[in-house]
Amino acid sequence: MVRVCYRSLFLGLTFVPLLLQGADIAENWPNWRGPRGDGTSLETNIPVKWNGETGENIAWKTPIPGTGHSSPIVHGERVFVVSCLEETQERVLISLDRKTGNVLWQKTIVAAPLEKKHTLNSFASGTPATDGELIYVSVLQPEFSSTKDRTPGEMIVAAFDFNGEQKWLVKPGKFASVHGFCSSPVLFEDKVIVNGDHDGDSYVVALSRKTGETIWKQPREFKTRSYVTPIIREIGGRTQMMFSGSKQVVSLDPRDGSSHWRLKGPTEQFVASLVYDGKLVYLTAGFPEMHILAVNPDGKGELDDSAIVWRTKKGCSYVPSPIICGEYFLVAADNGTGSCYKAQAGELLWMERMGKHYSGSLVTANGLVYFPADDGITKVVRPGEKMDVIAENPLGEYCYASPAISRGQLFIRGEKNLYCIGK
């Protein structure tokens, strides 16, 4: 029997899992946090042990030009990742052969000055997305180089085909943040949706997949930098695009940008994406205050604290996104702490030191949760009443991106190389 670690499918996407060998399932990993946008995989034959230093269970290892924290995406026989060539100031999209790791092509998205950023950010942090025909990318085009203040610029969203030909490039809005840029496109029906929360006239924008033309653009009230990628779910007869940022948590209709509900707070700035277990929406944030909230998403309009089912300030994460695995809610805090809660009850089962520091987000497959630490060591955990680490896997280099899972393999981007793990 296939063991599934999620409670609701991402109905907004149209990527259908391929059935292989009876009960085995193989999926593409087409965008940030995979086919459901929440780090979950339906696959059961995922590696739990590897060693990037010795080569154990490493199918291939390919040097990636430049630098970046963009996570890899996988579709069919292709792997895609975004990088920055700092010497030439180019942001590039790179396509690799998933079987061999060979670089098939590298295309410049934009050449522009390097922006001011946080030390844990990069100049190529947004993860691309693909629908199997085009690859959609989002980067910043700064107006000038700056290290003393936030760097003003314009968001660039572009689409390339699988041969590397640019089909369109648009500039949907301004962007400036003292922490730099990171926005990962989300695909829904005929739209590419990009979050433009920044220190200025913030917005969320939906573009045509075919042309890049703006379909709708929703201004954001509090004009404050955040870096959250939305998730889209069918809840209570409504298609809800949910994310935090701009000093609030919101649900919008992805078809026109109109509001279903919003909950003010609980803090100012957000990075981690939300997760949903079929009943409650969970978020972890942020700055200047740390919070974990479980929210009932059935409301309308302005929600008050009655929509919050439970709340805690223990074990919160700012950057890494959490995970739902069955009845459990797990968090990797930036400071290296790992926590496991009974999701709907909010009961803390354990909180332990897991690593030195976390930037990458959690993924799950076959009832196990993968904790990727910045030092390249990924711990594989079986959720339950007590912490159960079943494997500890060194990569051999630092890693700030999040893993991708596809067809029995893990893809992990280190500081210098992209690794394919598994047969």
C-alpha positions in Angstrom: 0.0 0.0 0.0 1.2 3.5 -0.8 1.8 5.6 2.3 0.7 9.1 1.7 1.9 12.1 3.9 -0.7 14.7 2.9 -4.4 15.2 3.2 -5.3 17.3 0.2 -4.2 17.5 -3.4 -3.0 20.7 -5.0 -6.0 21.1 -7.3 -4.7 24.3 -8.9 -2.0 22.5 -10.7 -2.6 20.0 -13.6 0.5 17.8 -13.2 -0.7 14.2 -13.0 1.5 11.5 -11.4 2.7 8.7 -13.6 1.8 5.2 -12.5 4.8 2.8 -12.6 4.9 -0.8 -11.6 1.5 -1.2 -10.0 1.4 0.8 -6.7 4.5 2.8 -7.3 4.0 6.5 -8.1 6.4 8.8 -9.9 5.9 12.5 -10.0 7.5 15.6 -11.6 8.7 18.3 -9.2 7.6 21.3 -11.3 7.9 24.3 -9.0 8.8 25.5 -5.5 8.0 22.7 -3.0 6.8 20.3 -5.6 3.6 19.4 -7.3 1.4 20.5 -4.4 3.5 23.4 -3.4 3.9 22.0 0.2 7.0 19.7 0.1 5.0 16.5 -0.2 5.8 13.6 -2.5 3.5 10.6 -3.1 6.5 8.4 -4.0 7.6 5.5 -1.8 11.0 4.5 -3.2 13.0 7.6 -2.2 16.6 7.2 -0.9 17.2 7.6 2.8 21.0 7.1 2.8 23.7 8.8 0.8 27.1 10.4 1.1 28.2 13.2 -1.2 31.8 13.0 0.1 32.3 9.3 -0.7 29.9 9.0 -3.6 27.6 6.5 -1.9 24.2 6.4 -3.7 25.1 9.5 -5.8 23.9 9.0 -9.4 25.8 12.1 -10.6 27.2 15.4 -9.4 27.4 18.4 -11.7 29.2 21.8 -11.1 26.7 24.6 -11.4 28.1 27.9 -12.8 27.8 30.9 -10.5 26.0 31.1 -7.2 22.4 30.9 -6.0 19.9 29.4 -3.6 17.3 28.6 -6.3 16.0 25.1 -5.7 16.0 22.6 -8.6 12.8 21.6 -10.4 12.4 18.4 -12.4 10.1 17.6 -15.4 10.4 14.5 -17.4 14.1 14.1 -18.4 15.0 17.7 -17.6 16.2 19.5 -14.4 16.2 23.3 -14.2 17.9 25.8 -11.9 18.6 29.5 -11.7 22.0 30.9 -10.9 23.9 34.2 -10.9 27.3 34.7 -12.6 28.6 37.4 -10.3 31.6 38.4 -12.4 29.4 39.2 -15.4 26.3 40.1 -13.3 24.1 37.7 -15.3 21.1 35.8 -13.9 20.9 32.6 -15.9 18.5 29.7 -16.4 20.3 26.3 -16.7 18.9 23.1 -18.1 20.4 19.7 -17.3 19.8 16.1 -18.5 18.3 14.3 -15.5 19.9 10.9 -16.5 23.5 12.2 -16.9 23.6 15.6 -15.2 25.1 17.1 -18.3 24.3 20.8 -18.8 22.2 21.0 -22.0 22.0 24.8 -22.2 22.5 28.0 -20.2 20.5 31.2 -21.1 20.8 34.7 -19.7 17.6 36.0 -18.2 19.0 39.5 -17.5 22.4 41.2 -17.0 22.2 43.9 -14.4 24.0 45.3 -11.3 24.0 43.2 -8.1 21.5 44.4 -5.5 22.0 44.8 -1.7 20.9 41.6 0.0 20.9 39.7 3.3 24.0 37.6 4.0 21.8 34.5 3.8 20.1 35.5 0.6 21.6 35.2 -2.9 21.3 37.0 -6.3 19.4 34.0 -7.7 17.1 32.7 -5.0 13.7 32.3 -6.7 12.8 28.8 -7.8 11.5 28.5 -11.4 8.3 26.7 -12.4 7.3 24.7 -15.5 4.1 23.4 -17.0 6.0 21.0 -19.3 6.0 23.4 -22.2 7.6 26.6 -20.8 9.9 27.4 -17.8 8.9 30.5 -15.9 11.5 32.5 -13.9 11.5 35.6 -11.7 14.6 37.7 -10.9 15.4 41.3 -10.1 16.8 43.9 -12.4 18.4 46.5 -10.1 18.9 50.1 -11.3 22.4 50.3 -9.9 24.7 48.4 -7.5 24.2 49.2 -3.8 25.5 47.9 -0.5 24.5 50.8 1.7 20.7 50.9 1.2 17.9 48.9 -0.4 18.5 48.6 -4.1 15.6 49.9 -6.3 14.8 47.9 -9.4 12.2 46.1 -11.4 10.9 42.5 -11.1 11.6 40.5 -14.2 9.4 37.5 -15.1 10.3 35.6 -18.2 9.4 32.4 -20.0 11.7 30.0 -21.9 10.9 26.9 -23.9 12.6 23.5 -23.4 15.1 24.4 -26.1 16.2 27.6 -24.2 14.5 30.1 -26.4 13.0 33.0 -24.6 9.3 33.4 -25.5 8.6 36.5 -23.5 9.9 38.8 -20.8 7.9 41.4 -18.8 8.5 43.8 -15.9 5.2 43.7 -13.9 6.3 46.0 -11.1 9.0 47.8 -9.0 10.8 46.0 -6.2 13.2 47.2 -3.5 14.3 45.5 -0.3 17.3 45.7 2.1 17.2 41.9 2.1 17.4 41.4 -1.7 15.0 39.6 -4.0 13.3 36.2 -3.9 10.0 35.3 -5.6 9.1 31.9 -6.9 6.3 31.8 -9.6 3.1 29.8 -9.0 1.1 28.3 -11.9 -2.6 28.2 -11.9 -4.8 27.5 -14.9 -3.6 29.9 -17.6 -1.7 32.2 -15.2 1.7 32.7 -13.7 1.3 34.3 -10.3 4.2 36.1 -8.6 4.4 37.8 -5.1 5.8 41.3 -5.1 5.8 42.1 -1.4 8.6 44.7 -0.9 9.5 48.0 0.8 7.4 50.1 -1.5 4.2 49.8 -3.5 3.8 46.0 -3.0 1.6 43.8 -5.2 0.6 40.3 -6.2 0.4 39.9 -10.0 -1.1 37.3 -12.3 0.4 37.1 -15.9 -0.7 35.2 -18.9 1.4 32.0 -19.4 1.3 32.5 -23.1 2.2 36.2 -23.5 3.2 37.5 -20.0 0.4 40.1 -20.2 -1.0 41.2 -16.9 -4.3 39.5 -16.1 -4.8 41.1 -12.7 -2.6 43.0 -10.2 -3.6 43.3 -6.5 -2.0 46.0 -4.4 -0.8 45.1 -0.9 -1.8 47.3 2.0 1.2 47.6 4.3 4.0 47.8 1.7 6.5 45.6 3.7 9.0 43.1 2.4 8.1 39.4 2.6 9.1 36.4 0.5 6.2 33.9 0.8 5.2 31.7 -2.1 1.4 31.1 -2.1 -0.3 27.7 -1.9 -3.6 27.1 -3.7 -6.4 24.8 -2.4 -10.0 24.0 -2.9 -11.6 24.7 0.5 -15.3 25.1 1.2 -16.3 25.5 -2.4 -13.7 28.3 -2.9 -10.4 28.2 -4.7 -8.1 29.8 -2.1 -4.6 31.2 -2.7 -3.2 31.5 0.8 0.0 33.2 1.9 1.4 35.4 4.6 3.1 38.8 4.2 2.5 42.5 4.4 1.7 42.1 8.1 -1.2 39.7 7.6 -2.3 36.3 6.4 -4.7 36.3 3.4 -6.7 34.1 1.1 -7.3 35.5 -2.4 -9.1 34.1 -5.4 -6.3 33.2 -7.9 -8.7 33.9 -10.8 -9.1 37.6 -10.2 -7.1 38.5 -7.1 -10.2 39.3 -5.0 -10.1 38.6 -1.3 -11.8 35.7 0.5 -10.4 36.5 4.0 -7.6 38.1 5.8 -6.1 37.8 9.3 -3.9 40.7 10.5 -0.6 39.9 12.1 0.9 38.0 13.8 4.1 39.8 12.9 5.7 42.1 10.3 7.8 40.0 7.9 7.4 36.4 6.6 9.4 34.0 4.4 8.1 30.4 5.0 5.2 29.1 2.9 2.0 27.8 4.5 0.8 24.2 4.6 -2.7 22.7 4.8 -3.8 19.3 6.1 -7.4 19.3 4.8 -8.8 21.1 7.8 -6.4 23.8 9.1 -3.8 26.1 7.5 -0.4 26.3 9.4 2.2 29.0 9.3 5.4 29.7 11.0 7.0 33.2 11.1 8.8 35.6 11.3 10.3 39.0 12.3 10.4 40.8 14.7 8.2 38.2 16.6 8.2 34.5 16.1 4.8 32.6 15.9 3.3 29.3 14.8 -0.4 29.5 14.0 -3.0 27.0 13.0 -5.9 28.8 11.3 -9.4 27.8 10.3 -9.7 28.9 6.6 -13.5 28.7 6.3 -14.1 32.4 7.3 -14.9 35.4 5.1 -13.7 39.0 5.3 -11.8 40.3 8.2 -11.0 37.4 10.6 -10.3 37.8 14.3 -8.5 35.6 16.8 -11.4 33.2 16.9 -10.1 31.8 13.6 -6.8 30.8 15.3 -7.2 27.2 16.5 -3.9 27.2 18.3 -0.8 29.3 18.6 2.7 29.0 20.0 6.0 30.9 20.1 8.1 27.8 20.7 10.2 26.2 17.9 9.2 28.7 15.3 11.0 29.1 12.0 11.4 32.3 9.9 12.9 31.1 6.6 12.4 27.3 6.3 8.9 26.2 5.4 7.3 23.5 7.6 5.7 20.2 6.6 2.5 18.2 7.2 3.2 14.4 7.4 0.0 12.5 8.2 -1.2 13.7 11.6 2.0 15.6 12.4 3.2 19.1 11.8 7.0 19.5 11.7 9.2 22.6 11.8 12.9 23.2 11.2 13.8 26.4 13.0 16.6 28.6 11.6 18.7 28.1 14.7 18.9 24.4 14.2 16.0 23.2 16.4 13.5 20.6 15.1 10.0 20.2 16.4 7.1 17.8 15.9 3.5 18.7 16.8 0.2 16.8 16.7 -1.1 19.0 13.9 -4.7 19.7 14.7 -4.4 19.6 18.5 -1.2 21.7 18.6 0.4 19.3 21.1 4.2 19.5 21.1 5.6 16.0 21.0 9.3 16.8 20.9 11.7 19.6 20.3 15.4 18.8 19.8 18.6 20.2 18.5 18.8 18.9 14.9 21.6 20.9 13.2 23.7 24.0 13.3 21.4 26.2 11.1 18.5 25.7 8.6 17.6 27.7 5.5 16.2 25.0 3.2 12.6 23.7 3.6 11.4 20.3 4.7 10.2 17.7 2.3 8.5 14.4 2.9 8.0 11.0 1.2 6.9 7.5 2.4 6.1 8.6 5.9 9.6 10.2 6.4 10.6 13.9 6.7 13.9 15.2 5.4 15.7 18.0 7.3 18.3 19.7 5.1 20.7 21.8 7.2 23.0 24.6 5.8 26.1 22.5 6.4 24.9 19.9 3.9 23.8 17.3 6.4 20.3 16.0 5.8 18.7 14.1 8.7 15.8 11.7 7.8 13.2 11.6 10.6 10.2 9.3 11.2 7.6 11.5 12.9 6.0 10.3 16.1 5.8 10.7 19.8 9.6 10.8 20.1 12.4 12.0 17.8 13.5 9.1 15.6 16.4 9.9 13.2 16.8 7.0 10.9 19.7 8.4 8.8 22.2 11.3 8.7 23.6 12.1 5.3 26.5 14.5 4.5 26.6 16.3 1.2 30.2 17.5 1.5 29.4 21.1 0.9 27.1 23.8 2.2 23.5 23.9 1.0 20.9 26.7 1.2 18.3 25.3 -1.4 15.5 22.9 -0.8 15.5 19.3 -2.1 13.4 18.1 -5.1 11.9 14.6 -5.3 11.1 12.9 -8.6 11.0 9.3 -9.9 12.8 7.7 -7.0 15.6 10.3 -6.8 16.5 13.3 -4.7 18.0 16.4 -6.3 19.9 18.7 -3.9 21.7 21.9 -4.9 24.9 22.6 -2.9 26.9 25.8 -3.0 29.0 24.5 -6.0 27.3 21.3 -7.3 23.9 19.8 -8.1 23.5 16.3 -6.8 21.2 13.5 -8.1 20.8 11.0 -5.3 19.5 7.4 -6.0 19.6 4.9 -8.7 
